[in-house]
């Protein structure tokens, strides 16, 4: 454990008092710098990796699946101050879940056996005061009645900053499935954005994937699956933005802006797979140009049988420049000749581990989304394997199909860490405060515990879909 210097043994001389204050302040500064240098968790990458969530705060246990009240997820989210939320239960929570206060980590990987599904929306309070959020291993499955006037997103983090979503599965949004409107310093990684609804929006079918704009900045989207959406897979208006190693299946529009575009964009190593619902337009650089607009594109794989199959590095060159392939409403002068180095240009940026197209495709289909996977995600993966499926929400009534709840491990001091794990790591199962001890990794004990649980889930995921691509110059 790290201890601060004390002044108890120093005399009353003013200089020594001042020296003590300086020493204490220096120690606090060093601890703060060490914590801020850590990513949100091992494997967190991109602009949102700076989030600390509930680090250093209290641990709150979710002990039931009720939508509100003591022991519920909503009660834990309604609390204030830094907090790490862990689960003693697994299963389905009925109704919307709202994040009203930031500085929070939702550790869905701690739910024993079946994980956590929200049969409702996951919403943050629409405010730029709700920031610093980590969400891992959570399924979001809202069900709408299809009435006109609903513009509901599946999950929404508008105006928030320092947000990272990891291994989250979201489906069935009526407007966007994931709304990051005007959010800053965001990463969405290893997640699935699935099967938006074609009904319920006053403008008609509005089944979109993800949006960040018009005033959002610093967004990273990597190793995600977009499936069964008309457009916005994703829609990002402003850079700097890092869009890499994502897979889009059965979408009309892949990368788009849909707002005035500005800044720098890396669009690297993504895979766009045509599905049965519509034509495929992987790149749609629409709208008017803003300040400093530049794109770097490389190693993007297109699988559109009958039109083009292979890797595209420069979509402004023939044979790619065709209205049925890409709508590039920008001259090639906006193309950057080399990749943008956000690690150099943006303090604290953690670069994304980038894979080649073949490996990225396999890894995303094997590991992305909340683990263990539910029937919704499994159905989408079967669609990709068979190259079938269709737009529209395919509601699953039994969200526990194929999932088995487990029992929470013994935790005598209720600090969120299993007794056996504490003993194995030199902690005490009778000390409720040692969850905040800083471990050699730099993370607190509770963070190290939940990080190990996440790593165990990921390690069980196995590749299951073959890649059919072939690189083309």
MARROTI-503310 format. One record per residue (C-alpha): x, y, z; residue number from 0. Coordinates in nm, 2 decimals. Layout:
u/v/w/rodren
X/Y/Z/NUM
...
// end
This chain:
u/v/w/rodren
0.00/0.00/0.00/0
0.12/0.35/-0.07/1
0.14/0.58/0.23/2
0.16/0.96/0.23/3
0.43/1.12/0.45/4
0.31/1.24/0.79/5
0.40/1.56/0.97/6
0.38/1.42/1.32/7
0.75/1.38/1.38/8
0.85/1.72/1.24/9
0.91/2.02/1.46/10
0.71/2.34/1.46/11
0.95/2.53/1.25/12
0.77/2.70/0.96/13
1.03/2.58/0.71/14
0.98/2.22/0.81/15
0.61/2.25/0.80/16
0.63/2.39/0.45/17
0.86/2.10/0.36/18
0.61/1.85/0.49/19
0.33/2.01/0.29/20
0.54/2.00/-0.02/21
0.63/1.64/0.04/22
0.27/1.54/0.09/23
0.15/1.73/-0.22/24
0.43/1.58/-0.42/25
0.32/1.23/-0.32/26
-0.04/1.30/-0.40/27
0.07/1.44/-0.74/28
0.28/1.13/-0.81/29
-0.01/0.90/-0.72/30
-0.25/1.10/-0.94/31
-0.01/1.10/-1.23/32
0.04/0.73/-1.20/33
-0.33/0.67/-1.20/34
-0.40/0.90/-1.49/35
-0.12/0.73/-1.70/36
-0.31/0.40/-1.67/37
-0.56/0.31/-1.94/38
-0.92/0.25/-1.82/39
-0.83/-0.12/-1.81/40
-0.57/-0.34/-1.98/41
-0.67/-0.34/-2.35/42
-0.85/-0.01/-2.34/43
-0.74/0.19/-2.65/44
-0.81/0.51/-2.83/45
-0.94/0.84/-2.71/46
-1.18/0.70/-2.44/47
-0.90/0.50/-2.27/48
-0.83/0.81/-2.06/49
-1.15/0.74/-1.86/50
-1.09/0.63/-1.50/51
-1.46/0.55/-1.42/52
-1.50/0.48/-1.05/53
-1.12/0.43/-0.98/54
-1.04/0.50/-0.62/55
-1.40/0.52/-0.51/56
-1.64/0.28/-0.33/57
-1.76/-0.05/-0.45/58
-2.14/-0.09/-0.49/59
-2.29/-0.44/-0.52/60
-2.60/-0.51/-0.74/61
-2.78/-0.78/-0.55/62
-3.11/-0.81/-0.74/63
-3.25/-0.76/-1.09/64
-3.52/-0.51/-1.00/65
-3.55/-0.19/-1.20/66
-3.51/0.03/-0.89/67
-3.48/0.03/-0.52/68
-3.21/-0.09/-0.28/69
-2.96/-0.33/-0.43/70
-3.06/-0.25/-0.79/71
-2.84/-0.13/-1.08/72
-3.04/0.19/-1.10/73
-2.97/0.26/-0.73/74
-2.60/0.22/-0.78/75
-2.61/0.45/-1.08/76
-2.81/0.71/-0.88/77
-2.54/0.73/-0.62/78
-2.28/1.00/-0.65/79
-1.90/1.01/-0.63/80
-1.66/0.76/-0.79/81
-1.79/0.40/-0.77/82
-1.73/0.07/-0.92/83
-2.05/-0.14/-0.97/84
-2.02/-0.52/-0.94/85
-2.29/-0.78/-0.96/86
-2.39/-1.07/-0.73/87
-2.66/-1.17/-0.97/88
-2.70/-1.23/-1.34/89
-3.01/-1.22/-1.57/90
-3.24/-0.97/-1.72/91
-3.32/-0.62/-1.58/92
-3.66/-0.49/-1.71/93
-3.68/-0.13/-1.80/94
-3.45/0.16/-1.89/95
-3.13/0.22/-1.70/96
-3.02/0.58/-1.66/97
-2.67/0.71/-1.57/98
-2.73/1.03/-1.38/99
-2.39/1.08/-1.23/100
-2.05/1.01/-1.38/101
-1.72/0.88/-1.24/102
-1.86/0.52/-1.26/103
-1.75/0.18/-1.38/104
-2.02/-0.08/-1.47/105
-1.84/-0.41/-1.45/106
-2.08/-0.65/-1.62/107
-1.81/-0.91/-1.63/108
-1.87/-0.98/-1.26/109
-2.22/-1.10/-1.31/110
-2.20/-1.48/-1.24/111
-2.27/-1.71/-1.53/112
-2.52/-1.55/-1.76/113
-2.41/-1.18/-1.75/114
-2.65/-0.89/-1.74/115
-2.91/-0.79/-2.00/116
-3.11/-0.47/-1.98/117
-3.45/-0.51/-2.15/118
-3.47/-0.14/-2.20/119
-3.25/0.15/-2.30/120
-2.91/0.24/-2.15/121
-2.91/0.62/-2.12/122
-2.69/0.88/-1.97/123
-2.83/1.21/-1.85/124
-2.82/1.45/-2.14/125
-2.56/1.68/-2.00/126
-2.20/1.77/-2.04/127
-2.16/1.73/-1.66/128
-2.20/1.35/-1.68/129
-1.85/1.23/-1.77/130
-1.59/0.96/-1.70/131
-1.79/0.64/-1.77/132
-1.67/0.28/-1.82/133
-1.92/0.02/-1.93/134
-1.81/-0.34/-1.99/135
-1.99/-0.66/-2.08/136
-2.35/-0.54/-2.09/137
-2.63/-0.63/-2.32/138
-2.89/-0.37/-2.41/139
-3.21/-0.49/-2.57/140
-3.49/-0.23/-2.57/141
-3.83/-0.33/-2.69/142
-4.05/-0.05/-2.84/143
-4.42/-0.08/-2.93/144
-4.37/0.06/-3.28/145
-4.59/0.36/-3.23/146
-4.52/0.67/-3.44/147
-4.32/0.94/-3.27/148
-4.07/0.72/-3.09/149
-3.72/0.82/-3.17/150
-3.55/0.61/-2.91/151
-3.19/0.51/-2.93/152
-3.08/0.18/-2.79/153
-2.80/0.34/-2.59/154
-2.72/0.71/-2.56/155
-2.42/0.90/-2.43/156
-2.49/1.24/-2.58/157
-2.28/1.54/-2.46/158
-2.07/1.32/-2.23/159
-1.69/1.30/-2.23/160
-1.44/1.04/-2.13/161
-1.65/0.74/-2.21/162
-1.54/0.39/-2.30/163
-1.77/0.10/-2.40/164
-1.61/-0.24/-2.42/165
-1.77/-0.57/-2.50/166
-2.12/-0.42/-2.50/167
-2.40/-0.55/-2.72/168
-2.68/-0.31/-2.83/169
-2.97/-0.39/-3.05/170
-3.31/-0.27/-3.17/171
-3.28/0.11/-3.16/172
-3.55/0.30/-3.35/173
-3.33/0.60/-3.44/174
-2.97/0.51/-3.38/175
-2.88/0.20/-3.20/176
-2.59/0.39/-3.03/177
-2.61/0.76/-3.00/178
-2.29/0.95/-2.91/179
-2.41/1.29/-3.02/180
-2.17/1.57/-2.94/181
-1.97/1.34/-2.71/182
-1.59/1.38/-2.67/183
-1.30/1.15/-2.59/184
-1.49/0.83/-2.66/185
-1.39/0.48/-2.74/186
-1.63/0.20/-2.85/187
-1.44/-0.12/-2.88/188
-1.51/-0.49/-2.92/189
-1.88/-0.43/-2.92/190
-2.18/-0.53/-3.14/191
-2.43/-0.28/-3.27/192
-2.71/-0.49/-3.41/193
-3.04/-0.50/-3.59/194
-3.19/-0.15/-3.56/195
-3.57/-0.13/-3.59/196
-3.73/-0.03/-3.92/197
-4.05/0.09/-3.75/198
-4.16/0.35/-3.49/199
-3.98/0.66/-3.63/200
-4.20/0.95/-3.75/201
-3.98/0.98/-4.06/202
-4.03/0.62/-4.15/203
-3.76/0.35/-4.15/204
-3.47/0.51/-3.96/205
-3.27/0.21/-3.87/206
-2.92/0.36/-3.81/207
-2.61/0.23/-3.64/208
-2.41/0.49/-3.46/209
-2.37/0.87/-3.47/210
-2.12/1.12/-3.32/211
-2.18/1.48/-3.44/212
-2.19/1.76/-3.52/213
-1.98/1.89/-3.23/214
-1.83/1.57/-3.10/215
-1.45/1.53/-3.11/216
-1.19/1.26/-3.04/217
-1.37/0.93/-3.11/218
-1.22/0.59/-3.16/219
-1.43/0.30/-3.29/220
-1.24/-0.03/-3.32/221
-1.31/-0.40/-3.35/222
-1.68/-0.35/-3.35/223
-1.96/-0.53/-3.54/224
-2.23/-0.33/-3.72/225
-2.50/-0.55/-3.86/226
-2.84/-0.50/-4.02/227
-2.86/-0.12/-4.05/228
-2.95/0.11/-4.33/229
-2.68/0.37/-4.26/230
-2.44/0.54/-4.02/231
-2.21/0.25/-3.97/232
-2.07/0.48/-3.83/233
-2.16/0.85/-3.88/234
-1.88/1.07/-3.74/235
-1.87/1.43/-3.83/236
-1.55/1.56/-3.68/237
-1.20/1.44/-3.63/238
-0.96/1.36/-3.49/239
-1.13/1.02/-3.53/240
-0.99/0.67/-3.55/241
-1.21/0.41/-3.73/242
-1.04/0.08/-3.76/243
-1.09/-0.30/-3.77/244
-1.47/-0.28/-3.76/245
-1.69/-0.52/-3.95/246
-2.01/-0.39/-4.12/247
-2.26/-0.65/-4.26/248
-2.58/-0.59/-4.45/249
-2.56/-0.21/-4.43/250
-2.63/0.04/-4.71/251
-2.39/0.31/-4.60/252
-2.07/0.23/-4.41/253
-1.87/0.53/-4.30/254
-2.06/0.86/-4.34/255
-2.07/1.21/-4.19/256
-2.43/1.33/-4.21/257
-2.31/1.66/-4.06/258
-2.05/1.92/-4.17/259
-1.72/1.74/-4.16/260
-1.38/1.87/-4.03/261
-1.06/1.73/-3.88/262
-0.85/1.42/-3.94/263
-0.98/1.07/-4.00/264
-0.80/0.74/-4.00/265
-1.02/0.47/-4.17/266
-0.81/0.16/-4.16/267
-0.86/-0.22/-4.18/268
-1.24/-0.23/-4.18/269
-1.44/-0.49/-4.35/270
-1.77/-0.41/-4.54/271
-1.97/-0.72/-4.63/272
-2.28/-0.69/-4.86/273
-2.60/-0.84/-4.73/274
-2.93/-0.91/-4.88/275
-3.12/-0.60/-4.78/276
-2.97/-0.33/-5.01/277
-2.67/-0.22/-5.21/278
-2.35/-0.16/-5.03/279
-2.19/0.19/-5.03/280
-1.89/0.15/-4.79/281
-1.78/0.52/-4.80/282
-2.01/0.82/-4.82/283
-1.82/1.14/-4.76/284
-2.11/1.38/-4.79/285
-2.18/1.73/-4.68/286
-1.95/2.04/-4.69/287
-1.59/2.06/-4.59/288
-1.48/2.21/-4.27/289
-1.15/2.31/-4.13/290
-0.85/2.08/-4.18/291
-1.05/1.80/-4.33/292
-0.83/1.50/-4.43/293
-0.88/1.13/-4.47/294
-0.63/0.85/-4.45/295
-0.78/0.52/-4.58/296
-0.59/0.19/-4.61/297
-0.65/-0.18/-4.60/298
-1.03/-0.16/-4.61/299
-1.18/-0.49/-4.73/300
-1.49/-0.50/-4.95/301
-1.69/-0.81/-5.01/302
-1.96/-0.72/-5.27/303
-1.99/-1.01/-5.51/304
-2.05/-0.91/-5.87/305
-1.90/-0.56/-5.81/306
-1.58/-0.58/-5.62/307
-1.41/-0.81/-5.37/308
-1.07/-0.72/-5.23/309
-0.88/-0.45/-5.03/310
-0.92/-0.08/-5.11/311
-0.65/0.16/-5.01/312
-0.75/0.46/-5.22/313
-1.12/0.48/-5.30/314
-1.07/0.78/-5.52/315
-0.89/0.57/-5.78/316
-1.06/0.35/-6.04/317
-1.22/0.10/-6.04/318
-1.35/0.21/-5.69/319
-1.48/0.55/-5.78/320
-1.83/0.46/-5.89/321
-2.17/0.58/-5.75/322
-2.27/0.22/-5.67/323
-1.96/0.16/-5.48/324
-1.88/0.48/-5.29/325
-2.03/0.83/-5.29/326
-1.72/1.04/-5.26/327
-1.85/1.39/-5.27/328
-1.50/1.53/-5.20/329
-1.20/1.57/-5.43/330
-0.89/1.35/-5.37/331
-0.71/1.66/-5.24/332
-0.87/1.57/-4.90/333
-0.68/1.24/-4.90/334
-0.39/1.22/-4.66/335
-0.08/1.03/-4.78/336
0.02/0.90/-4.44/337
-0.16/0.78/-4.13/338
-0.24/1.04/-3.86/339
-0.03/0.99/-3.55/340
-0.28/1.07/-3.27/341
-0.03/0.95/-3.01/342
0.19/1.23/-3.10/343
-0.07/1.50/-3.15/344
-0.32/1.42/-2.87/345
-0.18/1.39/-2.51/346
-0.27/1.06/-2.35/347
-0.39/0.89/-2.66/348
-0.34/0.51/-2.65/349
-0.29/0.37/-3.01/350
-0.52/0.09/-3.13/351
-0.36/-0.25/-3.18/352
-0.44/-0.28/-3.55/353
-0.48/-0.61/-3.73/354
-0.48/-0.70/-4.09/355
-0.81/-0.75/-4.26/356
-0.82/-1.13/-4.22/357
-0.73/-1.13/-3.85/358
-0.96/-0.84/-3.77/359
-1.26/-1.01/-3.93/360
-1.20/-1.33/-3.74/361
-1.13/-1.16/-3.41/362
-1.44/-0.94/-3.43/363
-1.67/-1.23/-3.51/364
-1.51/-1.44/-3.24/365
-1.48/-1.20/-2.96/366
-1.69/-0.88/-3.00/367
-1.99/-0.81/-2.79/368
-2.10/-0.90/-2.44/369
-1.97/-1.24/-2.33/370
-2.12/-1.49/-2.30/371
-2.33/-1.41/-2.61/372
-2.70/-1.43/-2.61/373
-2.94/-1.55/-2.87/374
-2.96/-1.21/-3.04/375
-2.59/-1.18/-3.11/376
-2.56/-1.55/-3.20/377
-2.84/-1.51/-3.45/378
-2.66/-1.21/-3.62/379
-2.34/-1.41/-3.64/380
-2.53/-1.70/-3.81/381
-2.66/-1.44/-4.06/382
-2.31/-1.33/-4.14/383
-2.18/-1.69/-4.18/384
-2.47/-1.77/-4.41/385
-2.49/-1.43/-4.58/386
-2.86/-1.40/-4.50/387
-3.08/-1.21/-4.26/388
-3.27/-0.88/-4.30/389
-3.31/-0.53/-4.17/390
-3.55/-0.48/-3.88/391
-3.56/-0.58/-3.51/392
-3.59/-0.95/-3.47/393
-3.71/-0.95/-3.11/394
-3.62/-1.25/-2.89/395
-3.87/-1.31/-2.62/396
-3.65/-1.53/-2.41/397
-3.33/-1.32/-2.35/398
-3.20/-1.59/-2.13/399
-3.20/-1.86/-2.40/400
-2.88/-2.05/-2.38/401
-2.76/-1.87/-2.07/402
-2.73/-2.02/-1.72/403
-2.71/-1.79/-1.42/404
-2.44/-1.88/-1.16/405
-2.38/-1.81/-0.80/406
-2.16/-1.53/-0.68/407
-1.84/-1.63/-0.52/408
-1.79/-1.61/-0.14/409
-1.71/-1.25/-0.04/410
-1.71/-1.23/0.34/411
-1.62/-0.86/0.37/412
-1.84/-0.76/0.07/413
-1.57/-0.55/-0.09/414
-1.65/-0.69/-0.44/415
-1.36/-0.93/-0.46/416
-1.39/-1.31/-0.41/417
-1.24/-1.44/-0.09/418
-1.02/-1.69/-0.27/419
-0.89/-1.42/-0.50/420
-0.80/-1.20/-0.21/421
-0.61/-1.47/-0.03/422
-0.42/-1.55/-0.35/423
-0.32/-1.19/-0.39/424
-0.21/-1.12/-0.04/425
-0.53/-0.93/0.07/426
-0.76/-1.00/0.36/427
-1.12/-1.14/0.32/428
-1.21/-0.96/0.64/429
-1.09/-0.61/0.54/430
-1.36/-0.43/0.35/431
-1.13/-0.14/0.26/432
-0.85/-0.32/0.08/433
-1.03/-0.30/-0.25/434
-0.86/0.04/-0.29/435
-0.51/-0.09/-0.23/436
-0.28/0.00/-0.52/437
-0.14/-0.32/-0.67/438
0.20/-0.36/-0.85/439
0.01/-0.31/-1.18/440
-0.09/0.04/-1.08/441
-0.46/-0.05/-1.07/442
-0.65/-0.08/-0.74/443
-0.72/-0.43/-0.61/444
-1.09/-0.42/-0.72/445
-0.98/-0.31/-1.07/446
-0.73/-0.58/-1.09/447
-0.99/-0.84/-0.99/448
-1.26/-0.72/-1.24/449
-0.99/-0.69/-1.51/450
-0.89/-1.06/-1.45/451
-1.26/-1.16/-1.48/452
-1.28/-0.98/-1.81/453
-0.97/-1.14/-1.94/454
-1.10/-1.49/-1.85/455
-1.42/-1.43/-2.05/456
-1.23/-1.30/-2.36/457
-0.99/-1.60/-2.35/458
-1.28/-1.84/-2.39/459
-1.40/-1.68/-2.71/460
-1.30/-1.89/-3.02/461
-1.28/-1.80/-3.38/462
-1.57/-1.95/-3.57/463
-1.61/-1.78/-3.91/464
-1.37/-1.82/-4.20/465
-1.24/-1.51/-4.39/466
-1.30/-1.53/-4.77/467
-1.10/-1.22/-4.87/468
-0.80/-1.17/-5.09/469
-0.59/-0.86/-5.09/470
-0.59/-0.65/-5.40/471
-0.37/-0.35/-5.48/472
// end
